[in-house]
Amino acid sequence: MSTQAPIRRMTVPQIRAKKGGEPIISLTSYHAHTAAIVDKYADFILVGDSLGMVMHGMESTIGVPLDLMIMHGRAVVRGTKRALIVVDMPFGTYEESPNMAFRNAARIMKETACGAVKLEGGARMAETIHFLVERGIPVMAHIGLTPQSSHVMGGFKTQGREEETWAAHIADAVAVAEAGAFALVVEGVVEPLADKITAAVDIPTIGIGASANCDGQILVLEDMLGLNPWVPKFVKKYGDLGPAIERAVADYAQEVKTRAFPGEDHVYR
């Protein structure tokens, strides 16, 4: 009989309790095999709608359908054991009304078995966040540079470069925290503003292009592995897999062309 304790998933209250403590580790993942690797190190894994751009070649996240998020969410849940899995609510699935948001969030939770959903928007989404949380759906909020609003913002632009805008961003953070969000992604804002947001709320802030003083950090996995030819300034590449994959494919193609592959070790006699 095994005496090893069963692996338990990180819970929403556990993430919430990390405010001000050891930094929260997070990455995105969209498929089971990479999720299994990330699962060994991450407190939570985000199945981000960035998968539309990273995996499906879309120009923005706006065209990502709900069914696609659910499909990738299922894969990530199947590939993991310990990290909390958070699934993005794609554009057009929650903005219209709290009731619409609940229907779609409930579907994500039921069909993926994830632990929480994430949605973009500050004070304007506070009513919806409260509505979801009151009905048993944990919500991670997302403010600052919100990719689903990129057309309104005029592109993926850093937020808070003008100090007179800081109060609005801080108000957004306070509003979603008071509405019941258990954590807050702060994306693409200047460092001093991110520090003020972190100090202003009693829930963990997860920085991406923000500040080292946030309560945690997140990056897109493919960006930090060097699989994308262009990445934002805030991304540090911890690997260079793109060229490595290309070399492997080129070697394979050459060996097929010269009939060096398959060799004796790769065929059945």
Protein Blocks (a to p, Z undefined) as FASTA:
>chain_A
ZZbdcdddddfklmmmmgoiacddddddfbfklmmmmmmmpmbdcddfklmmmmnopabf
klpcfklmmmmmmmmmmmpmkbccdddddehilmmpmklmmmmmmmmmmmnopabdcded
dflmmmmmmmmmmnopacdddehjafklmmmnopacdehkamklmmmmmmmmmmmmmnop
abdcdehiafklmmmmmmmpccdcddehiafkbmbdcddfklmnopafbdcfklccfbdf
klmmmmmmmmmmmmmmnopaccfklccZZ
